[in-house]
Amino acid sequence: MNPQYSAIAIFVAAFFVSGLSGIASLLRSGKEVKKITIITASLNSGLLGLAISLLWYQKFQENIYELMGICVMSGLGGAASLDFILNFLQKGYFASVEKNNKDKDPGPTKEVQQ
């Protein structure tokens, strides 16, 4: 265990760096930047990074810097995956898939010869 850092300080740092990576991902996406989008991006990514740090703290106690790097990557990936899911739901792909399946011909039927 690394005695110079307490567990609480590591978890706070993981939340902070993940939140910053979420803001960086938001700025790279080119979306309109408002206070609420900055807050939601940082909270979403920060909580994902915190969850990763809580889950993997025991494994990476000897290498805290690697744990912080994983938290940054989870913050970037969390923001990107949330954007993908929201775009998928907003464009209504589920409804279009269901509609296309109903409109299709059931296929060839087997005719009985007499």
C-alpha positions in Angstrom: 0.0 0.0 0.0 1.2 3.5 -0.8 1.3 5.3 2.7 1.6 8.8 1.3 -2.0 8.9 0.0 -5.1 8.0 2.0 -7.9 6.0 0.4 -10.3 9.0 0.6 -7.8 11.3 -1.2 -7.4 8.7 -4.0 -11.2 8.4 -4.4 -11.6 12.2 -4.5 -8.8 12.5 -7.0 -10.4 9.8 -9.2 -13.7 11.7 -9.1 -12.0 14.9 -10.0 -9.8 13.7 -12.9 -12.7 11.7 -14.3 -15.0 14.7 -14.1 -12.4 16.8 -16.0 -12.1 14.1 -18.7 -15.9 14.2 -19.1 -15.7 18.0 -19.6 -12.9 17.5 -22.1 -15.1 15.0 -24.0 -18.0 17.4 -24.0 -15.8 20.2 -25.4 -14.5 17.8 -28.1 -18.0 16.8 -29.1 -18.8 20.3 -30.4 -22.1 20.5 -28.6 -23.4 23.7 -27.1 -21.8 24.4 -23.8 -24.1 25.4 -21.0 -23.8 25.2 -17.3 -26.1 22.2 -17.0 -24.3 20.3 -19.7 -20.9 20.9 -18.0 -22.4 19.8 -14.6 -24.0 16.7 -16.1 -20.9 15.7 -18.1 -18.6 16.1 -15.1 -21.0 14.3 -12.7 -21.6 11.4 -15.0 -17.9 10.9 -15.8 -16.8 11.6 -12.2 -19.2 9.0 -10.8 -18.0 6.5 -13.3 -14.4 7.1 -12.4 -15.3 6.9 -8.7 -17.0 3.6 -9.3 -13.9 2.2 -11.1 -11.6 3.5 -8.4 -13.8 1.9 -5.7 -13.9 -1.4 -7.6 -10.2 -1.6 -8.5 -8.6 0.1 -5.5 -7.4 -3.2 -3.9 -5.8 -4.4 -7.2 -4.0 -1.1 -7.9 -2.9 -0.1 -4.4 0.8 -0.3 -5.4 0.3 1.7 -8.6 -2.1 4.6 -7.9 -1.1 6.4 -11.1 -2.3 3.5 -13.2 -5.6 3.6 -11.4 -5.9 7.3 -12.1 -5.2 6.7 -15.8 -7.9 4.1 -15.9 -10.3 6.5 -14.2 -9.5 9.2 -16.8 -10.2 6.6 -19.6 -13.5 5.6 -18.0 -14.5 9.3 -17.7 -13.8 9.8 -21.4 -15.6 6.5 -22.4 -18.5 7.2 -20.1 -19.3 10.5 -21.7 -19.0 9.1 -25.2 -21.1 6.0 -24.4 -23.8 8.1 -22.8 -23.9 10.4 -25.9 -24.2 7.4 -28.1 -27.1 5.9 -26.1 -28.9 9.3 -26.0 -28.5 9.8 -29.7 -29.7 6.3 -30.4 -32.9 6.8 -28.3 -33.6 10.3 -29.6 -33.5 9.3 -33.2 -36.0 6.5 -32.5 -34.1 3.6 -33.9 -36.1 1.1 -31.8 -39.4 2.3 -33.3 -38.0 2.1 -36.9 -36.7 -1.4 -36.4 -40.0 -2.6 -35.1 -41.9 -0.8 -37.9 -39.6 -2.4 -40.5 -40.2 -5.9 -39.1 -44.0 -5.5 -39.3 -43.9 -4.3 -42.9 -41.8 -7.1 -44.2 -43.3 -10.0 -46.1 -43.2 -13.1 -43.9 -41.4 -15.0 -46.7 -42.2 -17.7 -49.1 -44.9 -20.1 -47.9 -44.9 -23.8 -48.7 -47.6 -24.6 -51.2 -49.3 -27.9 -51.0 -49.5 -29.7 -54.3 -52.7 -31.5 -55.1 
